[in-house]
Amino acid sequence: MTTSHTNLFSDQNQKMKAVAEGAKGYRRLIPSLTALVEFEAVARLGSFTLAADELGVTQAAVSRQVRFLEESLNVRLFHRLHRSIKLTGEGEALYLAVAESMQRIAGAFDRLSSGAEEQELVLATTAAFSHFRVLPQLPALKHRQPQLKLRLTTQMFTADLRHNEVDIAVRYGNGKWRDGTSSLLFDEEVFPVCSPAWLLANGSPKSLIDLMKTPLIESDSTSEGWMNWEEWFHAAGSQPPRLHYALRCSLYTDAIQAALQGQGIALGWHRLLSGLLKAGELVRLTNVSVKVSDSYFAVIPHGRTISQTTSSVIDWLRGEVEVSHNL
């Protein structure tokens, strides 16, 4: 056997010995891995009953394991309320550490068991963000991450990330959420938009008063807290009378589809519609614009490692939409 091979085996043996020594230390510090697994399920699901169902054990068994952890650490991990439970500060700290470790272990098992080089990342967004920002940029993501498999999931409401298998969630708000770590994507401004054909046929309104008299397209409020036409006029410094809409839509994507077809004027969220605006499929009607206080954020669930792949996807989400988008 060559000297290089001897050194290689020696290095491997030393690493394995170090891991074994570390494991002994872990076992002295960690009272029970089973208790940690059951504690993580309770903390993630917010329920002893749901955790027991997921793990296939009794609720009493889960309660005993969590109580064992609390006694071992000499701290309370949960506030036991009348019909619910809530993590204490110590419980929150332990949950973050356990969830992150379990996610790493699960990721390693998944990669090794699949035997594939491809990676799957679950991205949760609203339908509008997916339609206008994500889908037009997929070619750029494929070029950046050719081995990445993306799974898109649409959220109508802001769901607790601890109860969902999501790697990145895109949210609109102030960036302060208890279930994840936020990373700013971009701010936002809102202004009226219409199709070039509508503008050619009707001309641009001379004032906000004239704008109120045009056929407005409204979309219902979403969980994101977007403003409607009445709120936009107020923010722009005008006090509108009762507005009459040419069309009301449940979905923002439908409102923009109607604007593209020349049915009237919709509120344009600049960051969402930048691709359509650049392609000339939509045009901005006036110079009046409302800058909103909230922004778009990428939210990583607590316990998830922000890997190089995750960081790359977040950078991609921040990118400009270069491809025109036909609805």
C-alpha positions in Angstrom: 0.0 0.0 0.0 1.4 3.4 -0.9 2.1 6.1 1.6 -0.7 8.3 0.1 -3.2 5.5 0.7 -1.9 5.0 4.2 -2.3 8.6 5.0 -5.8 8.7 3.5 -7.0 5.8 5.6 -5.3 7.3 8.7 -7.2 10.6 8.1 -10.5 8.7 7.6 -10.0 6.8 10.8 -9.2 9.9 12.7 -12.4 11.6 11.5 -14.5 8.5 12.4 -12.9 8.5 15.8 -13.6 12.2 16.3 -17.2 11.6 15.3 -17.5 8.7 17.7 -16.0 10.7 20.5 -18.4 13.6 19.7 -21.4 11.2 19.7 -20.5 10.1 23.3 -20.5 13.7 24.3 -23.9 14.3 22.6 -25.4 11.3 24.5 -24.2 12.8 27.8 -25.9 16.1 27.0 -29.0 15.0 25.2 -31.3 13.0 27.5 -33.4 11.4 24.7 -33.5 11.7 20.9 -37.0 10.2 21.0 -38.1 13.0 23.3 -36.6 15.6 21.0 -38.4 14.1 17.9 -41.8 14.2 19.8 -41.1 17.7 21.2 -40.4 18.9 17.6 -43.7 17.5 16.4 -45.7 19.1 19.2 -44.0 22.5 18.7 -44.4 22.4 14.9 -48.1 21.3 15.0 -49.0 23.3 18.1 -50.9 20.3 19.5 -50.1 17.1 21.6 -53.0 15.3 19.9 -51.8 16.1 16.3 -48.2 15.2 17.2 -49.4 11.9 18.6 -51.4 11.2 15.4 -48.4 12.0 13.2 -46.0 9.9 15.1 -48.4 7.0 15.6 -48.3 7.0 19.4 -50.6 8.0 22.2 -51.1 11.5 23.4 -50.1 10.4 26.9 -46.8 9.0 25.5 -46.0 12.3 23.8 -46.8 14.2 27.0 -44.5 12.0 29.0 -41.6 12.6 26.6 -42.1 16.4 26.7 -42.4 16.4 30.5 -39.2 14.3 30.6 -37.4 16.9 28.6 -38.7 19.7 30.8 -37.5 17.9 33.9 -34.1 17.1 32.4 -33.6 20.8 31.4 -35.4 22.1 34.5 -37.3 24.6 32.3 -40.9 24.9 30.9 -41.0 24.4 27.2 -44.7 25.1 26.7 -47.3 27.3 28.3 -50.3 25.0 28.8 -53.3 27.2 28.1 -57.0 26.3 28.4 -57.4 24.8 24.9 -54.0 25.4 23.3 -50.3 25.4 24.0 -47.7 28.0 23.3 -43.9 27.7 23.3 -42.0 29.5 26.0 -38.9 31.4 25.2 -36.8 28.4 26.2 -39.1 26.2 24.1 -38.7 28.4 21.1 -34.9 28.3 21.3 -34.9 24.5 21.6 -37.4 24.1 18.8 -35.3 26.2 16.4 -32.2 24.1 17.1 -34.0 20.8 16.9 -35.9 21.7 13.7 -32.8 22.9 11.9 -30.9 19.7 12.9 -33.8 17.4 11.8 -34.1 19.3 8.5 -30.4 18.7 7.8 -30.7 15.0 8.7 -33.9 14.6 6.6 -32.2 16.4 3.6 -29.2 14.1 3.8 -31.4 11.0 3.9 -33.4 12.3 1.0 -30.3 12.9 -1.1 -28.7 9.6 -0.3 -31.9 7.5 -0.7 -32.8 9.1 -4.0 -29.4 8.7 -5.5 -30.1 11.7 -7.7 -28.1 14.9 -8.1 -31.3 17.0 -8.7 -32.6 19.1 -5.8 -36.2 20.0 -5.2 -37.1 23.3 -3.6 -40.7 24.2 -2.5 -41.6 27.8 -3.2 -44.8 29.2 -1.8 -46.3 32.4 -3.3 -49.6 34.0 -4.1 -51.1 33.2 -7.5 -50.4 36.8 -8.7 -46.7 36.6 -7.7 -46.3 33.2 -9.3 -48.0 34.3 -12.5 -46.3 37.6 -13.0 -42.9 37.2 -11.3 -41.9 33.6 -11.0 -43.1 31.9 -14.2 -41.6 34.5 -16.6 -38.2 34.1 -14.9 -38.0 30.3 -14.9 -35.6 30.2 -17.8 -33.2 32.3 -15.9 -33.5 30.0 -12.9 -32.9 26.9 -15.0 -29.7 28.6 -16.4 -28.6 29.5 -12.9 -29.5 26.2 -11.2 -29.8 23.5 -13.9 -30.1 20.7 -11.3 -32.8 22.4 -9.3 -36.4 21.0 -9.4 -38.8 23.7 -8.4 -42.2 22.9 -6.9 -44.6 25.9 -6.8 -47.4 26.0 -4.3 -50.0 28.8 -4.2 -51.1 30.2 -0.9 -54.4 32.1 -0.7 -53.7 32.9 2.9 -50.6 33.3 5.0 -50.2 29.9 6.6 -47.9 29.1 9.5 -44.7 27.8 8.0 -44.1 25.4 10.9 -47.1 23.4 9.6 -46.1 23.3 6.0 -43.3 21.7 3.9 -42.1 24.9 2.4 -38.5 26.0 1.8 -39.2 29.6 0.8 -42.4 31.6 1.2 -42.8 35.0 -0.6 -44.8 37.4 1.5 -45.9 41.0 1.3 -45.8 42.9 4.6 -43.5 44.5 7.2 -41.1 41.5 7.3 -41.9 40.6 10.9 -43.3 37.1 11.1 -42.8 34.7 14.0 -42.5 31.5 11.9 -39.5 32.4 9.8 -36.5 34.6 9.0 -37.3 37.4 6.4 -35.0 38.6 3.6 -36.1 41.7 1.7 -36.8 41.2 -2.0 -38.0 44.7 -3.1 -40.3 47.5 -2.2 -43.4 48.4 -4.2 -45.4 51.2 -5.8 -48.9 51.3 -7.3 -50.2 53.2 -10.3 -53.0 52.9 -12.9 -52.3 50.7 -16.0 -54.2 49.9 -19.1 -53.7 48.4 -22.5 -52.1 50.5 -25.3 -55.3 50.0 -27.3 -57.5 51.4 -24.6 -55.2 54.4 -24.2 -55.2 55.0 -28.0 -59.0 54.9 -28.1 -59.7 57.0 -24.9 -56.7 59.1 -24.2 -55.1 59.7 -20.8 -57.1 61.2 -18.0 -56.1 64.8 -17.3 -56.6 64.6 -13.5 -57.5 62.2 -10.7 -61.1 63.5 -11.0 -61.1 62.4 -14.7 -59.6 59.1 -13.7 -62.4 58.4 -11.3 -64.9 58.7 -14.2 -63.1 56.1 -16.3 -64.0 52.4 -16.4 -62.1 51.1 -13.4 -61.3 47.4 -12.9 -61.3 46.3 -9.2 -60.0 43.1 -7.7 -61.0 41.9 -4.2 -58.6 42.4 -1.3 -56.2 39.6 -0.6 -54.4 38.2 2.4 -51.5 40.4 1.4 -53.3 43.5 2.4 -53.2 45.2 -1.0 -54.9 48.5 -1.4 -58.1 48.9 -3.6 -59.0 51.8 -5.8 -60.7 53.8 -3.0 -57.6 53.4 -0.8 -55.3 54.4 -3.7 -57.2 57.6 -4.4 -57.0 58.5 -0.7 -53.3 57.8 -0.6 -52.9 59.9 -3.8 -54.4 62.9 -2.0 -58.0 62.7 -3.4 -61.3 62.1 -1.7 -63.3 60.1 -4.2 -67.1 59.9 -4.3 -68.7 56.5 -4.5 -66.8 54.7 -7.3 -68.5 52.8 -10.1 -66.6 49.9 -11.5 -66.7 48.6 -15.0 -65.7 45.2 -13.7 -64.9 43.5 -10.3 -62.8 40.4 -10.1 -62.0 38.0 -7.3 -58.4 37.5 -8.5 -55.8 40.1 -9.4 -54.7 38.0 -12.3 -58.2 38.3 -13.8 -58.2 42.1 -13.3 -55.0 42.3 -15.3 -56.3 40.0 -18.0 -59.3 42.3 -18.4 -57.0 45.3 -18.6 -54.9 43.6 -21.3 -58.1 43.0 -23.2 -59.0 46.7 -23.1 -61.8 46.5 -20.6 -60.6 49.4 -18.5 -58.0 50.6 -16.0 -56.5 48.4 -13.3 -54.2 49.2 -10.4 -50.7 48.2 -11.4 -48.3 46.8 -8.8 -45.0 47.8 -10.4 -42.8 44.9 -9.3 -45.4 42.4 -10.4 -46.1 43.9 -13.8 -42.6 45.1 -14.7 -42.4 42.4 -17.5 -45.7 43.4 -19.0 -44.8 47.1 -18.8 -41.4 46.5 -20.4 -42.9 44.5 -23.2 -45.5 47.3 -23.9 -48.4 45.0 -23.2 -49.5 47.3 -20.4 -48.8 51.1 -20.2 -48.8 53.4 -17.2 -51.6 56.0 -17.4 -50.5 58.9 -15.2 -47.4 60.1 -13.3 -49.3 59.7 -10.0 -47.9 56.8 -8.0 -48.4 55.6 -4.5 -45.4 54.1 -2.7 -46.7 51.6 -0.2 -45.0 51.1 3.2 -44.9 47.3 3.0 -42.5 45.3 0.8 -42.0 41.8 -0.5 -39.9 39.4 1.5 -38.6 35.9 1.1 -39.3 34.0 4.4 -37.3 31.0 5.4 -39.0 28.8 8.0 -37.3 28.6 11.3 -35.2 25.5 11.5 -34.3 25.5 7.8 -30.7 26.0 6.8 -30.2 28.9 4.4 -28.1 26.9 1.9 -26.2 28.2 -1.1 -29.1 27.0 -3.3 -31.7 28.8 -1.2 -29.6 32.0 -1.3 -29.3 31.7 -5.1 -33.1 31.3 -5.5 -33.7 34.4 -3.3 -31.3 36.4 -5.5 -33.2 35.1 -8.6 -36.5 36.2 -7.0 -35.0 39.7 -6.7 -34.1 39.9 -10.3 -35.8 42.0 -13.0 -38.4 40.3 -15.2 -36.8 40.2 -18.6 -39.3 38.0 -20.4 -42.6 39.3 -21.6 -45.6 37.3 -20.2 -48.7 36.4 -22.1 -51.6 35.5 -19.8 
